[in-house]
Amino acid sequence: MTEPSHMVDGHGLHADDPNPQRKFWYTADDLVYLGYKLDALEDLFGKTTPGPDGLVGWTVSAVWKVEEEVIAPAYELITSSFIDSAAAENAVFRVQSESSAN
């Protein structure tokens, strides 16, 4: 399998950054900009690590791996299994209610 272009090319969020390594690194602010919740980042992608020029965050390839292997398949399963988002939310509610009762 060849590497996806966004791993080879990096991301385009900071096209004007003079550091060529910047495009291969996501900070928490970058991921929040992309729609992730700040308080979910470490649960999804693990602890932050030091990057180039003092950046702290995650490599593009690490984020892509989680998106490819966890997030996208889970999303596809949910959207193909429920008639709408309310039905999916009800399933999560039932599981959480049962778990908290035990």
N, C-alpha and C positions, 0 to 999 in steps of 0.2 A: 504494500500500500504506500502510495506517495504521500508526503506531508501535505496537508491542506494549505492553500495559499496564504491564509491568515497566520499560519505558524511560520511560514517561510518569509512572508512579507511583513509580518507584524501587524499592528493596528494603525489606523490613521488618525487617532485622536489628537496627536500632538505633532502634526506634520511640520510645524515650524521649529521644533526642538532641534538644536544643533547636534545633540548627542545621537548618533545612529542607533545606539542600543535602546533608546527610550521607547521605540515602537514595539519592542519585544517584552515590555513590562507594563502591568496594570497596577495602579495604586487603588486604594479604597475609593478615592474620589472618582477615578475612571469608571469603576464598576457601578458606583451609585449613579453616575451619569448614564450608564447603559441600562439602568432600571433595577439593579439589585438593591435590597435593603441593607443598610450599613451593618445592622446588628446580626445579619445572616452570613456575612462574608467568611468569617473564620469557620463556621459550621460547614459551609459549602466547600471552601478551598483550603482549609487548614490555616495554621499560623502564618503570619506574614514573615517574609525573609528580606534581608538587605539586598538591594539591587544597585544598578549603576548610579553614580553621582549622588549617593545618599538617598535614593528612592527606597521606599519600603512598600512591599506588596507581594504580587504573584507574577510569575512568568505567563506570557500569553499561552504557551503550550500547556501549562498546568491548568489554567482556566478552561482552555479548549477541551482538555481531556475530561474534566468533570462535566462540562456541558454535553460532550459527545456520549459519555458512558453512563451518566446518571440523569441529568436534567432532561435532555431531549427524549430518551426512552420513557421516562416517567410521564412527561407531558403527553407523548403520543399515546401511552396506555390510558391515561385519564381521559383524553379527548375522544378516544375510540370506545371507551367503556361506559360513559355516562351520557344521558340525553342532553344535559346542560351543566353549567358550573354549580348550580344549586344542588343538583343530585350528588355531585362529587363532594361538595361541602358537607352534605348530610352524612355521607359515608365516613368522612373524617370525624365529624362530630360523634357518630355512633362509636367509633373506635376509641376516641378520646374519653368519652363518657364511661365506657366499659372499663378502660384502663384505670381511670381515676376511682372507680368504684371498688377495685380490687386492692 
